[in-house]
Amino acid sequence: MSGPATHRRTQLRMAEQAIAALDPLDRALFMAVRCDGLSYGDAAQLHDVTTERVEEAVANALIAVGKARRSQLLWWQRWLA
């Protein structure tokens, strides 16, 4: 069975794998901001890092998820993504 729902599940699985492969601190900071809803400042304070480090971690995570998502596209679809 394939279709939009299967494609979304595959993309979600790829995103989960990309996040799991992150550096543990990057993963913790990303999850604190994106899943727990903390501000960058609150996440920085919680993990005893700077807000710039939180920004870097979130950027790293988003790049990793984007790369994972694009890896599933056909060569010509990558031009449109």
Secondary structure, 3 states (H helix, E strand, C coil): CCCHHHHHHHHHHHHHHHHHCCCHHHHHHHHHHHCCCCCHHHHHHHHCCCHHHHHHHHHHHHHHHHHHHHHCCCHHHHCCC
